[in-house]
Amino acid sequence: MITLVILVWYYFSLPNPLFKDPTATVIESRNGELIGAKIANDGQWRFPQTDSVPQKFKQCIVAFEDQQFFRHPGFNPVAMGEAMLDNFQAGRVVRGGSTITQQVIRLSRKGKERTYFEKLKELILATRLELGASKEEILKLYTSHAPFGGNVVGIDMAAWRYFGVPAYQLSWAESATLAILPNAPSLIYPGKNQEKLINKRNRLLQTLLEKGTIDSLTYKLSIQETPPQKPYFLPQLAPHLVDKAARQFTGKRLQTTIDLKLQKQVNQIVKQHYESLLQNEVHNMAVLVLDTRSRQVLSYVGNSPTDKGHQKDVDIIHASRSTGSTLKPLLYAAMLDKGELLPEQLVDDIPTVIAGYTPQNFDESYSGAVPVNRALARSLNVPAVRLLQTYGLQRFRDEMNVFKIQGLRYSADHYGLSLIVGGAEGSLWDLCKTYAGMVGVLNHFEETSSEYFDNEFVEPTYVLDEQISFGKKKQEKLIYGAGSIWLTFEAMKQVNRPQSDEAWEFYDSSKEIAWKTGTSFGNRDAWAIGASQDYVVGVWVGNADGEGRPELTGLNSAAPVLFDVFNVLPNSKWFPRPYDDLIEVDVCVQSGFIAGNVCPSKKMMIPLQGTKTGPCPYHKLIHLDPSEEYQVNSSCESVENMVHEPWFVLPPLQEYFYKTNNAGYKTLPPYRPDCVQKEENKMDFIFPKANAKVYLPKDFDGEKSEVVLKIAHNNPNTRVFWYVDDQFIGVTKRFHEMPIQPKAGKHLITVLDELGNEIKRQIEVKE
């Protein structure tokens, strides 16, 4: 019975696990290279247990500590007897007889006195360890928990700390140096004990030579190597990713999806641009690179190499910032998909006031009317706001939930129409995820014979062994069809590139990229996000504290970084055309609408729902006299003498701005004087806008400034008569501008032309 009790005690005597010490969080690349690490909670640089003991170090540690390691059962009676005799003769402990197995037990039993009784316990536990673990496993335990000087524990950390390389790259001399440290860790102190350290190392190398482990040439070369002179810093290639991983995988060794070569290249690109942007007092930058097929993070640069005073520790990849214009492609795709817009359809770009909100284009100019794909490529704000109003703010806000943009947390009423021009917030992570999801729709549509996945906008991963699930295949699209996304990317491909890349399309090796810039109000945030079949690259530039800077724009500051990153990525083919989600139709060359009976037309691929849009509203058949100088009608000319010609005609306000940017635009000829004219909309206000509030500032002399009223007229040479509150104030011809200086209050502006056309506008003047 006593024997049974002893056997049971012996079986359960070994703690499990043997070591409970906290370990550092170690982050590795997809190929196992060290990216960075975070120190253990107890302040020790102790890596998680090594996967394998490097062969050179194994030979060195066994030769130095325990030459009978692979033959004894956990203790070596001969070595113990010799040690006891030597210690007795010396009257003090001059030699230890512990095996590596016993040392593992001693390391696990921290703080125990080194008495003969404790050594007996260690001996018993060592034999138990030998029964339950292989020699290789025991070596792993020892090399992972042995002290190597200071707060360095384990061979993996020691190799980096003293030689700046992973353990498997250690030379024979380096391995021998580290093998003697657990026995005397104080020898490694930089600048001291160099001779003693070299002598012990060389004696170990001599032992290896005598055993035939190394040859004479290796020995001669090894003893010439200098010992460590100073500690090395661990790699810090993605410090913000290390911090992120340390919160989720504390004390673990994590193999990430990071491509080490790419990470180093992107780090260098960020450093170069950071140094340039410093001239404009711009201090922060973030870059994220995703593999669109696996949704793995290939490069993660959470901030620029700035200082603590400029918040270098902030991980901007997950910070919510004003989205600028980066959501515009989503609205474009949404309207294409619903058949409420065609790829090159003309949209209004005119002075606009909607419920007191006055959007402005970045350059504060107007085009009158602009093809919507060019409006997207030029990132025009006014057309985007007008389109959002047409599409429906609440409708668009509800659809945004599909993309799971964390910063987009408020209602449609909170954002208003500014949602589409930077009124909302989002992170670089979420925006890249959204663009990668759109790429995924196209890739999967091609790969699955025109099917969709129901989890396309899945969270990206930086953990190598984490499998991404795109959900189930189905015929129905999740949000936007492949056709509308492809057309959106086609428009984004035409965005004017930074100056260094302006001629990209003339080179055979040029990369076709769908990309979008964004600039927030006050030049606080500069964005650039680009997509190819294989990659999404996102860039944010600005100041983490929100300070805006002149010239800080997506095009000037973020786009150059974007294209430098794409230049180090492998080439991708352009997205194949998703024919099953498109249909070819005739569209009007000038308006982009479905071609009417009198439109010059061309063939174009549009989404299937696009056929619901109406025909071109801008072309009409006009009737000219034989000289083709005047319009005529049946009141003044016989039908057989009329010349019938299709004519592209915009409304007056759109025409006013459009013709200044389009030299080929021809205004309608006037009616011949003897013709009876039908009523047409010939005039419109440029200023003031509808229901506008006008402020009268004072000049340097304290006098009130004037307000300049302005209209557009189809025929500028027509005389126009101006009235304020039914009081005549003047007449204009050709240039229809009228300065006034009204009193504070509400006023009615009336404009009447000599043909009897009239327009009115109410304004409120404030001082």
Secondary structure, 3 states (H helix, E strand, C coil): CHHHHHHHHHHHCCCCCCCCCCCCEEEECCCCCEEEEECCCCCCEECCCCCCCCHHHHHHHHHHHCCCCCCCCCCCHHHHHHHHHHHHHHCCCCCCCCCHHHHHHHHHCCCCCCCHHHHHHHHHHHHHHHHHCCHHHHHHHHHHHCECCCCEECHHHHHHHHHCCCHHHCCHHHHHHHHCCCCCHHHHCCCCCHHHHHHHHHHHHHHHHHHCCCCHHHHHHHHCCCCCCCCCCCCCCCHHHHHHHHHHCCCCEEEECCCHHHHHHHHHHHHHHHHHHHHHCCCEEEEEEEECCCCEEEEEECCCCCCHHHCCCCCHHHCCEECCCCCHHHHHHHHHHCCCCCCCCEEEECCCCECCECCCCCCCCCCEEEEHHHHHHCCCHHHHHHHHHHHCHHHHHHHHHHHCCCCCCCCHHHHHHHHHHCCCEECHHHHHHHHHHHHHHHHHHHHCCCCEECCCCCCCECECCCCCCCCCEECCCCCCCHHHHHHHHHHHHCCCCCHHHCCHHHCCCCCCCEEEEEECCCCCEEEEEEECCCEEEEEEEECCCCCCCCCCCHHHHHHHHHHHHHHHCCCCCCCCCCHHHEEEEEEECCCCCECCCCCCEEEEEEEHHHHHCCECCCEEEEEECCCCCCECCCCCCCHHHCEEEEEECCCHHHHHHHHHHCCCCCCCCCECCCCCCCCCCCEEEEECCCCEEEECCECCCCCECCEEEEEEECCCCCCEEEEECCEEEEEECCCCEEEECCCCEEEEEEEEECCCCEEEEEEEEEC
